[in-house]
Amino acid sequence: MEQSEKDRALTFRNWHQEMNNILIERGINGYGQKSLLRYFKAEPKEEVLGYLEMLLKENKVQKFAYNKDFIWRATTEILV
């Protein structure tokens, strides 16, 4: 059975909110990009990375290179 447009939009918003919640919960420690991609493996990698980059441009997250990976950390702007 194929998802309706409304169901796809809802699923899209749900994983975005879940991403925000995960980043907020991790606090200053942040979350590794590889771990985030594994966690959201049901979503296309390009969409997950695109969403993170969008959050970065909006100053809602910070991105740090660490040990051959990137760490993503929420800022207080993510709550707005």
Biopython code that builds the backbone (N, CA, C, O; Angstrom):
import numpy as np
from Bio.PDB.StructureBuilder import StructureBuilder

atoms = [
    (1, "MET", "N", (0.838, -1.171, 0.000)),
    (1, "MET", "CA", (0.000, 0.000, 0.000)),
    (1, "MET", "C", (0.890, 1.243, 0.000)),
    (1, "MET", "O", (1.851, 1.319, 0.765)),
    (2, "GLU", "N", (0.579, 2.196, -0.837)),
    (2, "GLU", "CA", (1.373, 3.405, -0.963)),
    (2, "GLU", "C", (0.903, 4.470, 0.026)),
    (2, "GLU", "O", (-0.295, 4.637, 0.256)),
    (3, "GLN", "N", (1.860, 5.183, 0.601)),
    (3, "GLN", "CA", (1.532, 6.257, 1.540)),
    (3, "GLN", "C", (0.906, 7.428, 0.797)),
    (3, "GLN", "O", (1.309, 7.766, -0.317)),
    (4, "SER", "N", (-0.073, 8.032, 1.427)),
    (4, "SER", "CA", (-0.653, 9.242, 0.847)),
    (4, "SER", "C", (0.303, 10.408, 1.065)),
    (4, "SER", "O", (1.234, 10.326, 1.866)),
    (5, "GLU", "N", (0.058, 11.487, 0.344)),
    (5, "GLU", "CA", (0.886, 12.690, 0.487)),
    (5, "GLU", "C", (0.840, 13.215, 1.924)),
    (5, "GLU", "O", (1.854, 13.653, 2.467)),
    (6, "LYS", "N", (-0.337, 13.166, 2.525)),
    (6, "LYS", "CA", (-0.507, 13.633, 3.908)),
    (6, "LYS", "C", (0.302, 12.763, 4.871)),
    (6, "LYS", "O", (0.950, 13.282, 5.780)),
    (7, "ASP", "N", (0.266, 11.434, 4.674)),
    (7, "ASP", "CA", (1.033, 10.525, 5.534)),
    (7, "ASP", "C", (2.529, 10.746, 5.387)),
    (7, "ASP", "O", (3.264, 10.713, 6.373)),
    (8, "ARG", "N", (2.986, 10.971, 4.153)),
    (8, "ARG", "CA", (4.419, 11.232, 3.923)),
    (8, "ARG", "C", (4.843, 12.526, 4.612)),
    (8, "ARG", "O", (5.917, 12.593, 5.211)),
    (9, "ALA", "N", (4.010, 13.538, 4.527)),
    (9, "ALA", "CA", (4.330, 14.820, 5.171)),
    (9, "ALA", "C", (4.393, 14.656, 6.682)),
    (9, "ALA", "O", (5.271, 15.226, 7.329)),
    (10, "LEU", "N", (3.486, 13.897, 7.242)),
    (10, "LEU", "CA", (3.468, 13.664, 8.689)),
    (10, "LEU", "C", (4.703, 12.892, 9.118)),
    (10, "LEU", "O", (5.328, 13.230, 10.123)),
    (11, "THR", "N", (5.062, 11.856, 8.365)),
    (11, "THR", "CA", (6.263, 11.076, 8.675)),
    (11, "THR", "C", (7.493, 11.971, 8.610)),
    (11, "THR", "O", (8.383, 11.881, 9.456)),
    (12, "PHE", "N", (7.536, 12.832, 7.602)),
    (12, "PHE", "CA", (8.654, 13.754, 7.428)),
    (12, "PHE", "C", (8.787, 14.661, 8.640)),
    (12, "PHE", "O", (9.887, 14.840, 9.161)),
    (13, "ARG", "N", (7.677, 15.237, 9.095)),
    (13, "ARG", "CA", (7.721, 16.111, 10.268)),
    (13, "ARG", "C", (8.070, 15.335, 11.526)),
    (13, "ARG", "O", (8.768, 15.857, 12.395)),
    (14, "ASN", "N", (7.602, 14.105, 11.643)),
    (14, "ASN", "CA", (7.882, 13.310, 12.832)),
    (14, "ASN", "C", (9.375, 13.029, 12.991)),
    (14, "ASN", "O", (9.901, 13.153, 14.098)),
    (15, "TRP", "N", (10.062, 12.660, 11.930)),
    (15, "TRP", "CA", (11.483, 12.375, 12.104)),
    (15, "TRP", "C", (12.276, 13.654, 12.312)),
    (15, "TRP", "O", (13.319, 13.625, 12.966)),
    (16, "HIS", "N", (11.817, 14.764, 11.779)),
    (16, "HIS", "CA", (12.478, 16.048, 12.064)),
    (16, "HIS", "C", (12.372, 16.378, 13.550)),
    (16, "HIS", "O", (13.354, 16.777, 14.176)),
    (17, "GLN", "N", (11.183, 16.210, 14.106)),
    (17, "GLN", "CA", (10.989, 16.491, 15.533)),
    (17, "GLN", "C", (11.806, 15.528, 16.382)),
    (17, "GLN", "O", (12.381, 15.917, 17.399)),
    (18, "GLU", "N", (11.852, 14.268, 15.959)),
    (18, "GLU", "CA", (12.646, 13.282, 16.690)),
    (18, "GLU", "C", (14.132, 13.645, 16.650)),
    (18, "GLU", "O", (14.832, 13.496, 17.652)),
    (19, "MET", "N", (14.613, 14.117, 15.506)),
    (19, "MET", "CA", (16.003, 14.562, 15.387)),
    (19, "MET", "C", (16.269, 15.704, 16.359)),
    (19, "MET", "O", (17.265, 15.689, 17.082)),
    (20, "ASN", "N", (15.380, 16.692, 16.379)),
    (20, "ASN", "CA", (15.536, 17.819, 17.296)),
    (20, "ASN", "C", (15.582, 17.329, 18.741)),
    (20, "ASN", "O", (16.440, 17.758, 19.512)),
    (21, "ASN", "N", (14.671, 16.440, 19.112)),
    (21, "ASN", "CA", (14.620, 15.925, 20.485)),
    (21, "ASN", "C", (15.901, 15.197, 20.864)),
    (21, "ASN", "O", (16.411, 15.370, 21.971)),
    (22, "ILE", "N", (16.419, 14.391, 19.959)),
    (22, "ILE", "CA", (17.656, 13.649, 20.231)),
    (22, "ILE", "C", (18.810, 14.613, 20.477)),
    (22, "ILE", "O", (19.579, 14.448, 21.424)),
    (23, "LEU", "N", (18.923, 15.621, 19.614)),
    (23, "LEU", "CA", (20.020, 16.584, 19.765)),
    (23, "LEU", "C", (19.885, 17.385, 21.055)),
    (23, "LEU", "O", (20.885, 17.671, 21.714)),
    (24, "ILE", "N", (18.668, 17.746, 21.417)),
    (24, "ILE", "CA", (18.439, 18.486, 22.663)),
    (24, "ILE", "C", (18.802, 17.619, 23.867)),
    (24, "ILE", "O", (19.458, 18.091, 24.796)),
    (25, "GLU", "N", (18.379, 16.356, 23.854)),
    (25, "GLU", "CA", (18.642, 15.452, 24.977)),
    (25, "GLU", "C", (20.132, 15.224, 25.207)),
    (25, "GLU", "O", (20.566, 15.087, 26.351)),
    (26, "ARG", "N", (20.921, 15.182, 24.131)),
    (26, "ARG", "CA", (22.361, 14.931, 24.262)),
    (26, "ARG", "C", (23.131, 16.129, 24.806)),
    (26, "ARG", "O", (24.272, 15.986, 25.246)),
    (27, "GLY", "N", (22.519, 17.303, 24.778)),
    (27, "GLY", "CA", (23.159, 18.476, 25.362)),
    (27, "GLY", "C", (24.488, 18.808, 24.727)),
    (27, "GLY", "O", (24.648, 18.713, 23.510)),
    (28, "ILE", "N", (25.458, 19.205, 25.568)),
    (28, "ILE", "CA", (26.748, 19.662, 25.042)),
    (28, "ILE", "C", (27.585, 18.528, 24.441)),
    (28, "ILE", "O", (28.534, 18.792, 23.702)),
    (29, "ASN", "N", (27.251, 17.283, 24.744)),
    (29, "ASN", "CA", (27.999, 16.160, 24.172)),
    (29, "ASN", "C", (27.708, 15.978, 22.694)),
    (29, "ASN", "O", (28.569, 15.513, 21.947)),
    (30, "GLY", "N", (26.516, 16.334, 22.263)),
    (30, "GLY", "CA", (26.146, 16.185, 20.867)),
    (30, "GLY", "C", (25.995, 14.727, 20.466)),
    (30, "GLY", "O", (25.988, 13.826, 21.304)),
    (31, "TYR", "N", (25.876, 14.525, 19.175)),
    (31, "TYR", "CA", (25.641, 13.190, 18.623)),
    (31, "TYR", "C", (26.488, 13.041, 17.376)),
    (31, "TYR", "O", (26.545, 13.958, 16.556)),
    (32, "GLY", "N", (27.143, 11.910, 17.218)),
    (32, "GLY", "CA", (27.965, 11.651, 16.039)),
    (32, "GLY", "C", (27.116, 11.484, 14.786)),
    (32, "GLY", "O", (26.028, 10.909, 14.828)),
    (33, "GLN", "N", (27.625, 11.992, 13.677)),
    (33, "GLN", "CA", (26.889, 11.903, 12.417)),
    (33, "GLN", "C", (26.644, 10.457, 12.009)),
    (33, "GLN", "O", (25.550, 10.123, 11.553)),
    (34, "LYS", "N", (27.636, 9.599, 12.165)),
    (34, "LYS", "CA", (27.467, 8.189, 11.802)),
    (34, "LYS", "C", (26.362, 7.540, 12.631)),
    (34, "LYS", "O", (25.578, 6.742, 12.117)),
    (35, "SER", "N", (26.306, 7.882, 13.900)),
    (35, "SER", "CA", (25.257, 7.342, 14.778)),
    (35, "SER", "C", (23.885, 7.861, 14.378)),
    (35, "SER", "O", (22.909, 7.110, 14.395)),
    (36, "LEU", "N", (23.800, 9.141, 14.017)),
    (36, "LEU", "CA", (22.529, 9.706, 13.572)),
    (36, "LEU", "C", (22.047, 9.032, 12.291)),
    (36, "LEU", "O", (20.861, 8.740, 12.143)),
    (37, "LEU", "N", (22.968, 8.789, 11.373)),
    (37, "LEU", "CA", (22.587, 8.126, 10.126)),
    (37, "LEU", "C", (22.116, 6.698, 10.371)),
    (37, "LEU", "O", (21.196, 6.226, 9.704)),
    (38, "ARG", "N", (22.735, 6.013, 11.315)),
    (38, "ARG", "CA", (22.271, 4.663, 11.666)),
    (38, "ARG", "C", (20.891, 4.722, 12.314)),
    (38, "ARG", "O", (20.025, 3.900, 12.014)),
    (39, "TYR", "N", (20.690, 5.683, 13.191)),
    (39, "TYR", "CA", (19.418, 5.817, 13.896)),
    (39, "TYR", "C", (18.281, 6.110, 12.910)),
    (39, "TYR", "O", (17.186, 5.563, 13.038)),
    (40, "PHE", "N", (18.547, 6.969, 11.935)),
    (40, "PHE", "CA", (17.534, 7.352, 10.954)),
    (40, "PHE", "C", (17.743, 6.611, 9.635)),
    (40, "PHE", "O", (17.570, 7.193, 8.564)),
    (41, "LYS", "N", (18.112, 5.340, 9.704)),
    (41, "LYS", "CA", (18.420, 4.571, 8.498)),
    (41, "LYS", "C", (17.216, 4.396, 7.574)),
    (41, "LYS", "O", (17.394, 4.108, 6.391)),
    (42, "ALA", "N", (16.001, 4.563, 8.083)),
    (42, "ALA", "CA", (14.805, 4.455, 7.246)),
    (42, "ALA", "C", (14.649, 5.674, 6.337)),
    (42, "ALA", "O", (13.912, 5.626, 5.352)),
    (43, "GLU", "N", (15.338, 6.756, 6.663)),
    (43, "GLU", "CA", (15.263, 7.982, 5.867)),
    (43, "GLU", "C", (16.476, 8.055, 4.945)),
    (43, "GLU", "O", (17.558, 7.597, 5.310)),
    (44, "PRO", "N", (16.307, 8.625, 3.758)),
    (44, "PRO", "CA", (17.466, 8.767, 2.855)),
    (44, "PRO", "C", (18.577, 9.602, 3.501)),
    (44, "PRO", "O", (18.321, 10.636, 4.118)),
    (45, "LYS", "N", (19.799, 9.133, 3.344)),
    (45, "LYS", "CA", (20.971, 9.794, 3.937)),
    (45, "LYS", "C", (21.034, 11.275, 3.543)),
    (45, "LYS", "O", (21.348, 12.129, 4.372)),
    (46, "GLU", "N", (20.734, 11.572, 2.274)),
    (46, "GLU", "CA", (20.797, 12.948, 1.787)),
    (46, "GLU", "C", (19.797, 13.843, 2.513)),
    (46, "GLU", "O", (20.084, 15.011, 2.778)),
    (47, "GLU", "N", (18.621, 13.295, 2.836)),
    (47, "GLU", "CA", (17.607, 14.084, 3.543)),
    (47, "GLU", "C", (18.027, 14.359, 4.979)),
    (47, "GLU", "O", (17.826, 15.461, 5.488)),
    (48, "VAL", "N", (18.606, 13.363, 5.629)),
    (48, "VAL", "CA", (19.055, 13.536, 7.013)),
    (48, "VAL", "C", (20.165, 14.576, 7.066)),
    (48, "VAL", "O", (20.123, 15.493, 7.887)),
    (49, "LEU", "N", (21.158, 14.437, 6.194)),
    (49, "LEU", "CA", (22.266, 15.397, 6.177)),
    (49, "LEU", "C", (21.789, 16.774, 5.747)),
    (49, "LEU", "O", (22.261, 17.786, 6.265)),
    (50, "GLY", "N", (20.860, 16.819, 4.810)),
    (50, "GLY", "CA", (20.303, 18.093, 4.373)),
    (50, "GLY", "C", (19.581, 18.810, 5.496)),
    (50, "GLY", "O", (19.696, 20.026, 5.646)),
    (51, "TYR", "N", (18.827, 18.040, 6.292)),
    (51, "TYR", "CA", (18.117, 18.643, 7.421)),
    (51, "TYR", "C", (19.107, 19.184, 8.451)),
    (51, "TYR", "O", (18.915, 20.279, 8.981)),
    (52, "LEU", "N", (20.165, 18.423, 8.735)),
    (52, "LEU", "CA", (21.182, 18.885, 9.680)),
    (52, "LEU", "C", (21.865, 20.153, 9.171)),
    (52, "LEU", "O", (22.099, 21.083, 9.943)),
    (53, "GLU", "N", (22.184, 20.197, 7.886)),
    (53, "GLU", "CA", (22.826, 21.387, 7.315)),
    (53, "GLU", "C", (21.882, 22.591, 7.369)),
    (53, "GLU", "O", (22.327, 23.717, 7.593)),
    (54, "MET", "N", (20.583, 22.358, 7.166)),
    (54, "MET", "CA", (19.612, 23.440, 7.264)),
    (54, "MET", "C", (19.580, 23.987, 8.697)),
    (54, "MET", "O", (19.545, 25.200, 8.906)),
    (55, "LEU", "N", (19.594, 23.079, 9.678)),
    (55, "LEU", "CA", (19.623, 23.500, 11.081)),
    (55, "LEU", "C", (20.894, 24.299, 11.371)),
    (55, "LEU", "O", (20.862, 25.269, 12.129)),
    (56, "LEU", "N", (21.999, 23.896, 10.775)),
    (56, "LEU", "CA", (23.270, 24.599, 10.956)),
    (56, "LEU", "C", (23.180, 26.027, 10.405)),
    (56, "LEU", "O", (23.633, 26.970, 11.053)),
    (57, "LYS", "N", (22.601, 26.186, 9.222)),
    (57, "LYS", "CA", (22.449, 27.520, 8.625)),
    (57, "LYS", "C", (21.526, 28.408, 9.451)),
    (57, "LYS", "O", (21.675, 29.630, 9.466)),
    (58, "GLU", "N", (20.572, 27.786, 10.137)),
    (58, "GLU", "CA", (19.646, 28.541, 10.989)),
    (58, "GLU", "C", (20.203, 28.749, 12.391)),
    (58, "GLU", "O", (19.513, 29.282, 13.260)),
    (59, "ASN", "N", (21.461, 28.330, 12.620)),
    (59, "ASN", "CA", (22.135, 28.451, 13.906)),
    (59, "ASN", "C", (21.420, 27.667, 15.011)),
    (59, "ASN", "O", (21.457, 28.054, 16.179)),
    (60, "LYS", "N", (20.775, 26.571, 14.633)),
    (60, "LYS", "CA", (20.074, 25.742, 15.611)),
    (60, "LYS", "C", (20.936, 24.576, 16.082)),
    (60, "LYS", "O", (20.637, 23.947, 17.097)),
    (61, "VAL", "N", (22.008, 24.290, 15.340)),
    (61, "VAL", "CA", (22.973, 23.264, 15.737)),
    (61, "VAL", "C", (24.377, 23.761, 15.443)),
    (61, "VAL", "O", (24.579, 24.719, 14.697)),
    (62, "GLN", "N", (25.340, 23.082, 16.049)),
    (62, "GLN", "CA", (26.751, 23.308, 15.762)),
    (62, "GLN", "C", (27.321, 22.011, 15.232)),
    (62, "GLN", "O", (26.840, 20.929, 15.568)),
    (63, "LYS", "N", (28.347, 22.119, 14.402)),
    (63, "LYS", "CA", (28.971, 20.953, 13.783)),
    (63, "LYS", "C", (30.464, 20.997, 14.068)),
    (63, "LYS", "O", (31.125, 22.004, 13.815)),
    (64, "PHE", "N", (30.991, 19.892, 14.600)),
    (64, "PHE", "CA", (32.407, 19.792, 14.928)),
    (64, "PHE", "C", (32.999, 18.543, 14.289)),
    (64, "PHE", "O", (32.378, 17.480, 14.305)),
    (65, "ALA", "N", (34.186, 18.667, 13.733)),
    (65, "ALA", "CA", (34.914, 17.503, 13.229)),
    (65, "ALA", "C", (35.627, 16.855, 14.408)),
    (65, "ALA", "O", (36.308, 17.526, 15.184)),
    (66, "TYR", "N", (35.460, 15.532, 14.532)),
    (66, "TYR", "CA", (36.095, 14.817, 15.641)),
    (66, "TYR", "C", (36.329, 13.368, 15.245)),
    (66, "TYR", "O", (35.382, 12.643, 14.940)),
    (67, "ASN", "N", (37.577, 12.949, 15.250)),
    (67, "ASN", "CA", (37.912, 11.540, 15.086)),
    (67, "ASN", "C", (37.277, 10.902, 13.841)),
    (67, "ASN", "O", (36.617, 9.869, 13.955)),
    (68, "LYS", "N", (37.464, 11.492, 12.674)),
    (68, "LYS", "CA", (36.922, 10.996, 11.404)),
    (68, "LYS", "C", (35.398, 10.956, 11.374)),
    (68, "LYS", "O", (34.814, 10.157, 10.641)),
    (69, "ASP", "N", (34.765, 11.791, 12.144)),
    (69, "ASP", "CA", (33.308, 11.884, 12.180)),
    (69, "ASP", "C", (32.959, 13.347, 12.462)),
    (69, "ASP", "O", (33.836, 14.158, 12.760)),
    (70, "PHE", "N", (31.708, 13.665, 12.368)),
    (70, "PHE", "CA", (31.227, 14.988, 12.744)),
    (70, "PHE", "C", (30.306, 14.839, 13.938)),
    (70, "PHE", "O", (29.518, 13.896, 14.015)),
    (71, "ILE", "N", (30.410, 15.766, 14.860)),
    (71, "ILE", "CA", (29.533, 15.815, 16.024)),
    (71, "ILE", "C", (28.552, 16.955, 15.813)),
    (71, "ILE", "O", (28.951, 18.079, 15.509)),
    (72, "TRP", "N", (27.279, 16.665, 15.973)),
    (72, "TRP", "CA", (26.217, 17.662, 15.856)),
    (72, "TRP", "C", (25.674, 17.939, 17.242)),
    (72, "TRP", "O", (25.349, 17.016, 17.990)),
    (73, "ARG", "N", (25.577, 19.222, 17.583)),
    (73, "ARG", "CA", (25.128, 19.616, 18.918)),
    (73, "ARG", "C", (24.093, 20.731, 18.792)),
    (73, "ARG", "O", (24.286, 21.684, 18.038)),
    (74, "ALA", "N", (23.007, 20.605, 19.528)),
    (74, "ALA", "CA", (21.950, 21.613, 19.494)),
    (74, "ALA", "C", (22.397, 22.886, 20.204)),
    (74, "ALA", "O", (23.159, 22.843, 21.169)),
    (75, "THR", "N", (21.909, 24.017, 19.707)),
    (75, "THR", "CA", (22.092, 25.291, 20.394)),
    (75, "THR", "C", (20.731, 25.670, 21.009)),
    (75, "THR", "O", (19.731, 24.987, 20.791)),
    (76, "THR", "N", (20.714, 26.728, 21.751)),
    (76, "THR", "CA", (19.456, 27.160, 22.350)),
    (76, "THR", "C", (18.452, 27.632, 21.295)),
    (76, "THR", "O", (17.251, 27.682, 21.561)),
    (77, "GLU", "N", (18.933, 27.973, 20.112)),
    (77, "GLU", "CA", (18.058, 28.421, 19.015)),
    (77, "GLU", "C", (17.131, 27.312, 18.517)),
    (77, "GLU", "O", (16.108, 27.600, 17.897)),
    (78, "ILE", "N", (17.474, 26.054, 18.781)),
    (78, "ILE", "CA", (16.646, 24.947, 18.310)),
    (78, "ILE", "C", (15.280, 24.946, 19.014)),
    (78, "ILE", "O", (14.317, 24.358, 18.520)),
    (79, "LEU", "N", (15.213, 25.602, 20.157)),
    (79, "LEU", "CA", (13.960, 25.653, 20.909)),
    (79, "LEU", "C", (12.976, 26.686, 20.373)),
    (79, "LEU", "O", (11.802, 26.693, 20.744)),
    (80, "VAL", "N", (13.464, 27.555, 19.499)),
    (80, "VAL", "CA", (12.621, 28.635, 18.963)),
    (80, "VAL", "C", (11.792, 28.134, 17.800)),
    (80, "VAL", "O", (11.021, 28.897, 17.218)),
]
sb = StructureBuilder()
sb.init_structure("model")
sb.init_model(0)
sb.init_chain("A")
sb.init_seg("    ")
for serial, (resi, resn, name, xyz) in enumerate(atoms, 1):
    if name == "N":
        sb.init_residue(resn, " ", resi, " ")
    sb.init_atom(name, np.array(xyz, "f"), 0.0, 1.0, " ", f" {name:<3s}", serial, name[0])
structure = sb.get_structure()
